[in-house]
Amino acid sequence: MSNVLIVDVGTQSMRGIVFDDSGNLLIKEQVKYKPYLCKENGYMEQSADMYWQVLCQITRTIAQKRPDLMQNLLAMSVDTFRDTAVLLDENNQVLRNCILWSDQRVADTSQKLPLKQRVLFKLVGMDRPIDAIRQKVKTRWVQQNEPQLWEKVKKVVHISAYLNYKLTGNLVDSYASTIGHFPFDSKGKKWLTEKSLLYPVFDLPLEMMVPLVSPGDVMGQITEETSNLTAIPQGLKVYASGSDKGCETLGVGCVDRNVASVSFGTSSTVQFSTKKYFEPEQFMPAYPSVLKDYYNPEVQIFRGYWMISWFKQNFSQHLEKVSAETGRSVEEIMNDEMAAIPAGSDGLVLQPFWQAGLTTPEAKGAIIGFSDFHKRAHVYRAIIEGIDFALREGLERMEKRGKQPIDFIAVAGGGSQSNLICQIAADVFNKPVKRVQTYETSGLGAAMVTFMACGVFADENEAVKAMVHYTDVFFPNPKNVRIYDNIYKNIYLKLYNKLQSFYLELYKEGI
């Protein structure tokens, strides 16, 4: 029996996990932290070194509790959240807090793109989405607002590259982690060239990018200094894996064409695994998978199950007292209340765009159908249903574009811990929903990549068979399917077009 150490870095917490090659979780240490530091409304930053300090804390705790495991590891890997810019100086020292994926500040894009790009993007109807991408390039904002600091920047990296550098002394990254507002060619799995049509959109010198390796490649070994700080054995090999979402998709066993991975996380997503490259939406790239021969087309609901935290903080604070008295989480209590609300939330329909998507930068959230009998629990259920409607729309679009019909859904993320939430998903999608043996699916996927790299498994199918075990299946309820189908087809799908003109007016006003 072989064991690997995985460090899974999330937006709200970090987990250190040791898995064996049967998919068993042998030990987990988790540290929660404040998701972001907010100097101004919409600014979301965090200290890159905070993540490193937490990593050291977690691995030292594992070594203290289970020295037998820590001293007998086969290898390790790190998976992290995506699209977060860490700025380094000539000595690879951090220059400022990293700007997180959820940050909402925008850069000035009044400086026009070259004429060729402007004409082509206009012709294909991508001028507004491209402008939205340019606004969200984090380094452009730094160049414009912190020019003296920008002069010191020598490297721009993801948090994955920074943590692997701290572990090994090598500043490299996995191409499967390189997802976000960077000059990256997703299809070619490499940096864009300066001649690329999209290169001016990012306006980042290529010399600021770090070398990329493939998932499963050795990134380096634990140094003596790192071993002293982390209690990880010196010389242990650190393997490349990929982003948390990509690892999660593998961790739920999504390697066949008939399976979709749905994540009920802070950012909610639906992903496919496919050897054929196709865009999930027109001009939107499919991301490189943690499996070398695969891609992960994805549709993302940016705020997803973050909306549950938003709802809890703003409308369910009184449940904190009930939680303390009963020993049950606020989410469990809210789910009990939701169980009393019928499918369709008694006519309450929610559009879950609390943060706009790339191709619809004007999008806003909306709730329609209020009556005097609606209660807080109706709104909560409408949030869950609205997220599922949006994910179903994305899934159906990808099925059509990729000619890849899906037979069942494999779920992950915090929301998947609730049986009711899984059942609602089965009813909305009208497909069976399967749940695996652990909620730590990102870590499980990273472990599978690491075991394959070490030769324990010959390929992904062998790894899935050994390490992914479906323990729960939720089948669609025909009565609820009829209700949701009617709402989805006759109300939800029409809602955006009905409201778009109002969203555009708000967008023009900068609201």
C-alpha positions in Angstrom: 0.0 0.0 0.0 1.4 3.4 -1.1 0.5 6.8 0.4 0.8 10.4 -1.0 0.5 13.8 0.6 -1.8 16.3 -1.1 -2.1 20.0 -0.2 -5.4 21.3 -1.4 -5.5 25.1 -1.4 -9.0 26.6 -1.4 -10.4 30.1 -1.3 -11.7 29.7 2.3 -9.5 26.9 3.7 -6.5 24.7 3.1 -6.3 20.9 3.6 -3.4 18.6 4.0 -4.5 15.0 3.2 -2.7 11.7 3.0 -4.4 9.2 0.6 -3.6 5.6 0.0 -3.8 4.0 -3.5 -7.3 2.6 -2.7 -8.7 6.1 -2.3 -8.8 6.0 1.5 -8.3 9.2 3.3 -5.8 8.4 6.1 -5.5 11.8 7.7 -6.8 15.3 7.0 -5.7 18.5 8.6 -7.7 21.6 7.7 -7.1 25.3 8.5 -9.8 27.9 7.7 -8.8 31.4 7.0 -10.4 34.7 6.1 -11.1 34.3 2.3 -9.8 37.8 1.4 -8.7 41.1 2.7 -10.9 43.9 1.4 -9.4 47.4 1.3 -12.3 48.7 -0.8 -15.6 47.4 -2.0 -15.0 44.7 -4.5 -11.3 44.4 -3.8 -10.3 40.9 -2.8 -6.7 40.2 -1.9 -4.8 37.9 0.3 -1.2 37.5 1.4 0.6 34.9 -0.6 2.9 34.2 2.4 -0.2 33.5 4.5 -0.9 30.5 2.3 2.7 29.3 2.8 2.5 29.7 6.6 -0.7 27.7 6.7 0.8 25.0 4.5 3.7 24.7 7.0 1.4 24.6 9.9 -0.7 21.8 8.4 2.2 19.6 7.4 3.8 20.0 10.8 0.6 19.0 12.5 0.3 15.9 10.3 3.9 15.0 11.1 3.2 15.4 14.8 0.0 13.3 14.7 1.0 10.6 12.3 4.8 10.5 12.0 4.5 7.0 10.5 2.6 8.4 7.5 4.8 11.4 7.0 8.0 9.4 7.0 6.7 6.8 4.5 5.3 9.0 1.7 5.7 8.0 -1.9 5.4 11.6 -3.2 3.3 14.8 -2.9 1.5 17.3 -4.9 -0.3 20.7 -4.5 -3.6 21.8 -6.1 -4.9 25.3 -5.8 -7.7 27.6 -6.8 -7.3 29.5 -10.1 -6.7 32.9 -11.6 -4.8 34.6 -8.8 -1.8 36.8 -9.6 1.3 36.8 -7.4 3.8 39.5 -8.3 7.5 38.7 -7.6 10.7 40.8 -7.7 14.1 39.8 -9.1 14.7 37.6 -6.0 11.3 35.9 -6.2 10.1 37.9 -3.2 6.4 38.8 -3.1 5.8 42.5 -3.8 2.2 42.9 -2.8 -0.9 40.9 -1.7 -2.1 38.6 -4.5 -5.2 39.6 -6.3 -7.8 36.8 -6.1 -9.9 35.3 -8.8 -13.0 36.8 -7.2 -11.7 40.4 -7.2 -14.0 42.8 -9.0 -11.9 45.9 -9.7 -11.5 46.8 -13.3 -8.6 48.3 -15.3 -8.9 51.2 -17.7 -9.1 49.9 -21.3 -9.3 53.3 -23.0 -6.0 52.5 -24.7 -7.2 50.7 -27.8 -6.1 47.3 -29.1 -4.2 47.2 -32.4 -6.5 47.8 -35.4 -6.4 44.2 -36.6 -7.7 42.9 -33.3 -10.4 45.6 -33.0 -11.8 44.8 -36.4 -11.7 41.0 -36.0 -13.2 41.0 -32.5 -15.9 43.4 -33.7 -16.8 41.2 -36.7 -17.3 38.1 -34.6 -19.3 39.9 -31.9 -16.6 39.6 -29.2 -15.7 43.2 -28.7 -17.6 43.6 -25.4 -16.4 40.3 -23.9 -12.8 41.0 -25.0 -13.0 44.4 -23.3 -14.4 42.7 -20.2 -11.3 40.4 -20.2 -9.0 43.3 -20.6 -10.6 45.0 -17.6 -10.1 41.9 -15.5 -6.4 41.4 -16.2 -5.1 42.0 -12.7 -1.6 43.1 -13.8 -3.1 45.8 -16.0 -4.7 47.3 -13.0 -1.4 47.2 -11.1 0.4 48.8 -14.0 -2.1 51.7 -14.1 -2.5 52.2 -10.3 0.8 51.1 -8.8 3.4 52.0 -11.5 6.3 52.3 -9.0 5.6 48.8 -7.7 5.1 47.5 -11.2 8.7 48.6 -12.2 10.0 46.0 -9.6 7.9 43.1 -11.0 10.0 40.4 -12.7 7.6 37.4 -12.6 3.8 37.1 -12.5 2.7 33.7 -11.3 -0.3 31.7 -10.0 -0.4 30.8 -6.3 0.3 27.2 -7.4 3.7 28.2 -8.9 4.6 30.2 -5.8 3.8 27.4 -3.3 5.7 24.9 -5.4 8.6 27.3 -5.5 8.6 27.6 -1.7 8.6 23.8 -1.5 11.3 23.0 -4.1 13.2 26.2 -4.9 12.1 25.8 -8.6 9.8 28.5 -10.0 7.8 26.4 -12.5 4.1 25.6 -12.9 1.8 22.9 -14.3 0.0 24.0 -17.5 -3.1 22.5 -15.9 -2.9 25.2 -13.2 -2.5 28.0 -15.7 -6.1 29.1 -15.9 -7.1 32.7 -15.7 -6.3 36.1 -17.1 -2.8 35.2 -18.4 -1.5 35.0 -22.0 -2.0 31.2 -22.2 -2.9 29.0 -25.2 -5.3 26.5 -23.7 -5.5 24.3 -26.8 -1.8 24.2 -27.2 -1.1 24.0 -23.5 1.6 26.7 -23.7 2.1 30.4 -23.4 0.8 32.5 -26.3 3.3 34.0 -28.7 3.6 37.7 -29.3 2.2 37.1 -32.8 -1.0 35.6 -31.4 -4.2 37.4 -32.0 -5.1 37.3 -28.3 -1.6 38.3 -26.9 -2.4 42.1 -26.8 -5.5 41.4 -24.8 -3.2 40.5 -21.8 -0.3 42.8 -22.5 2.1 40.9 -20.3 5.8 40.4 -21.3 6.5 36.7 -21.9 9.7 37.0 -19.9 7.5 37.4 -16.8 6.0 34.0 -17.3 7.5 30.9 -15.7 8.3 27.5 -17.4 5.4 25.1 -17.7 5.5 21.4 -17.1 2.9 18.7 -17.7 0.7 17.2 -15.0 2.6 14.2 -13.6 6.0 15.8 -14.2 8.4 16.2 -11.3 8.5 19.9 -10.2 11.4 19.3 -7.8 12.2 17.9 -4.4 11.7 19.1 -0.9 14.8 21.1 0.1 16.5 20.9 3.5 15.2 24.3 4.4 11.7 23.4 3.4 11.9 20.2 5.4 12.9 22.1 8.5 9.9 24.4 8.1 7.3 21.8 7.1 8.4 18.5 8.6 8.0 17.0 5.1 11.0 14.6 4.5 13.9 16.1 2.6 14.2 14.8 -1.0 10.5 13.9 -1.3 9.5 14.4 -4.9 6.8 17.1 -5.7 4.7 16.3 -8.7 2.7 18.6 -10.8 -1.1 18.2 -10.8 -3.4 21.1 -11.6 -6.2 23.4 -10.6 -8.6 22.5 -7.9 -11.5 22.2 -10.4 -9.5 20.0 -12.8 -8.4 17.7 -10.0 -12.0 17.6 -8.7 -13.2 16.5 -12.1 -10.8 13.5 -12.0 -11.6 12.9 -8.4 -15.2 12.2 -9.1 -14.3 9.8 -11.9 -15.1 12.0 -14.8 -13.0 10.4 -17.5 -15.7 8.9 -19.8 -17.6 10.8 -22.4 -21.0 10.1 -20.7 -20.1 11.7 -17.3 -20.2 15.3 -16.3 -18.6 16.7 -13.2 -20.7 19.3 -11.3 -19.1 21.3 -8.5 -21.2 22.9 -5.8 -18.3 25.0 -4.6 -17.7 28.7 -4.0 -17.6 28.9 -7.7 -20.0 26.4 -9.2 -19.0 24.6 -12.4 -19.9 21.9 -14.8 -17.0 20.2 -16.6 -16.6 17.4 -19.2 -13.5 15.4 -19.8 -12.8 15.0 -23.5 -9.8 14.2 -25.8 -11.4 16.3 -28.5 -10.9 20.1 -28.0 -14.1 22.1 -28.2 -15.2 25.5 -26.9 -17.9 25.3 -24.2 -19.2 28.6 -25.5 -18.2 30.4 -28.6 -14.7 31.9 -28.2 -14.3 30.5 -24.7 -11.4 28.0 -24.3 -11.7 24.5 -22.9 -9.1 24.2 -20.1 -6.3 21.7 -20.1 -7.1 18.7 -17.9 -4.8 17.2 -15.3 -4.8 14.2 -17.7 -2.3 14.8 -20.4 -4.5 13.8 -23.4 -7.6 15.5 -22.2 -9.4 18.9 -22.0 -12.0 20.1 -19.6 -14.7 22.3 -21.3 -16.4 24.2 -18.5 -19.3 26.5 -17.7 -18.9 28.5 -14.6 -21.3 30.3 -12.3 -18.8 32.7 -10.7 -20.4 33.1 -7.3 -22.2 29.7 -7.2 -22.4 28.4 -3.7 -20.8 31.5 -2.3 -24.4 32.7 -2.5 -25.2 30.3 0.3 -22.6 32.2 2.5 -24.1 35.5 1.3 -27.6 34.3 2.2 -26.5 33.0 5.6 -24.6 36.2 6.6 -27.4 38.5 5.5 -30.6 36.7 6.2 -29.9 33.8 8.6 -27.8 35.3 11.4 -30.4 34.3 14.0 -29.7 30.6 13.2 -26.2 31.0 14.7 -27.8 30.8 18.1 -29.8 27.7 17.1 -26.6 26.2 15.7 -24.8 26.8 19.0 -27.6 25.2 21.0 -28.1 22.2 18.8 -24.6 21.5 17.6 -25.8 21.4 14.0 -24.4 23.7 11.3 -26.4 26.7 10.0 -26.4 25.1 6.6 -28.0 21.9 8.0 -30.7 23.9 9.7 -31.4 25.9 6.5 -31.6 22.6 4.5 -34.2 21.3 7.0 -36.2 24.5 6.4 -35.8 24.1 2.7 -37.2 20.5 2.8 -40.6 21.9 3.7 -40.7 24.0 0.5 -42.0 22.3 -2.6 -40.1 21.9 -5.9 -40.2 25.2 -7.7 -40.2 27.3 -4.5 -43.9 28.2 -5.0 -43.2 30.2 -8.1 -40.0 32.0 -7.0 -37.4 31.8 -9.8 -33.8 33.0 -9.4 -31.2 33.9 -11.9 -27.8 33.4 -10.1 -25.6 36.0 -11.7 -24.4 37.7 -8.6 -21.2 38.2 -10.6 -21.2 38.6 -14.3 -19.8 36.0 -16.7 -17.2 36.6 -19.4 -19.5 36.6 -22.4 -22.3 38.5 -20.6 -20.4 41.3 -18.7 -23.7 43.2 -18.1 -25.4 40.2 -16.3 -26.9 40.7 -12.8 -28.8 38.5 -10.4 -32.6 38.5 -10.3 -35.4 37.0 -8.4 -39.0 37.0 -9.8 -42.3 35.7 -8.6 -42.6 37.1 -5.1 -45.9 36.8 -3.3 -47.0 37.6 0.3 -46.6 34.0 1.4 -43.0 33.6 0.5 -40.6 33.1 3.3 -36.8 33.1 3.8 -36.7 29.3 3.1 -38.3 29.9 -0.3 -35.5 32.3 -1.2 -32.9 29.8 -0.1 -34.4 27.0 -2.1 -34.8 29.3 -5.1 -31.0 30.0 -4.9 -30.2 26.2 -5.0 -32.6 25.7 -7.9 -31.4 28.8 -9.8 -27.8 27.6 -9.6 -28.9 24.2 -11.0 -30.9 25.8 -13.8 -27.8 27.8 -14.8 -25.6 24.7 -14.7 -28.2 22.7 -16.7 -28.2 25.4 -19.4 -24.4 25.2 -19.5 -24.4 21.4 -19.6 -26.9 21.3 -22.4 -24.9 23.8 -24.4 -21.8 21.7 -24.0 -23.6 18.5 -24.9 -24.6 20.1 -28.1 -21.3 21.8 -29.0 -19.2 18.7 -28.1 -21.7 16.1 -29.5 -21.2 14.4 -26.1 -24.5 13.3 -24.5 -24.3 12.9 -20.7 -25.8 9.9 -18.9 -25.1 10.9 -15.3 -23.7 13.6 -13.1 -20.9 13.2 -10.5 -21.0 15.9 -7.9 -18.4 17.5 -5.6 -18.0 20.6 -3.5 -19.4 21.7 -0.2 -23.0 21.6 -1.3 -22.8 18.0 -2.3 -22.7 17.0 1.3 -26.5 17.6 1.5 -28.7 14.8 0.3 -31.5 17.2 -0.5 -29.2 19.4 -2.6 -28.1 16.3 -4.5 -31.7 15.3 -5.0 -32.7 18.7 -6.3 -29.8 18.5 -8.8 -31.0 15.1 -10.0 -34.5 16.5 -10.5 -33.4 19.7 -12.3 -30.9 17.9 -14.6 -33.3 14.9 -15.0 -30.2 12.6 -14.7 -28.9 10.4 -11.9 -26.5 12.1 -9.5 -23.6 10.2 -8.0 -21.5 11.0 -5.0 -18.1 9.4 -4.2 -16.7 8.2 -0.9 -15.1 11.5 0.1 -15.9 15.2 -0.1 -12.2 15.8 -0.6 -12.4 15.2 -4.4 -9.9 17.8 -5.4 -7.3 16.2 -3.2 -8.4 12.8 -4.4 -7.8 13.8 -8.0 -4.4 15.2 -7.3 -3.5 12.0 -5.5 -4.6 10.0 -8.6 -2.3 12.1 -10.8 0.6 11.6 -8.3 0.1 7.8 -8.2 0.0 7.6 -12.0 3.2 9.6 -12.2 4.8 7.2 -9.7 3.8 4.2 -11.8 1.3 2.8 -9.3 -1.4 3.0 -12.0 -0.9 2.5 -15.8 -3.6 5.0 -16.8 -6.6 7.1 -15.6 -9.0 4.2 -16.0 -7.0 2.0 -13.7 -6.7 4.9 -11.2 -10.4 5.6 -11.2 -11.3 1.9 -10.8 -9.0 1.7 -7.7 -9.6 5.0 -6.1 -13.1 6.4 -7.0 -16.0 4.6 -5.3 -19.6 5.8 -5.9 -21.4 5.5 -2.5 -24.6 7.3 -3.1 -26.9 7.6 -6.2 -29.8 10.1 -6.4 -32.4 9.3 -9.1 -34.7 11.9 -10.6 -38.2 12.2 -9.1 -40.6 12.2 -12.1 -43.1 14.6 -10.4 -40.4 17.1 -9.6 -38.8 16.7 -13.0 -42.0 17.8 -14.7 -42.2 20.9 -12.4 -38.6 21.9 -13.0 -38.8 21.2 -16.8 -41.7 23.6 -17.1 -39.9 26.3 -15.1 -36.6 25.8 -16.9 -38.0 25.8 -20.4 -40.8 28.3 -20.1 -39.5 30.8 -17.6 -35.8 30.5 -16.7 -34.4 30.2 -20.3 -36.5 33.3 -21.3 -35.6 35.4 -18.3 -32.2 36.7 -19.3 -33.4 38.1 -22.7 -36.3 39.8 -21.0 -34.1 41.5 -18.5 -31.0 42.1 -20.6 -31.9 45.7 -21.7 -32.2 46.7 -18.0 -28.8 45.0 -17.2 -27.2 46.9 -20.1 -28.5 50.2 -18.7 -27.0 49.4 -15.3 -23.7 48.3 -17.0 -23.5 51.6 -18.9 -23.9 53.4 -15.6 -21.1 51.4 -14.0 -23.4 49.8 -11.5 
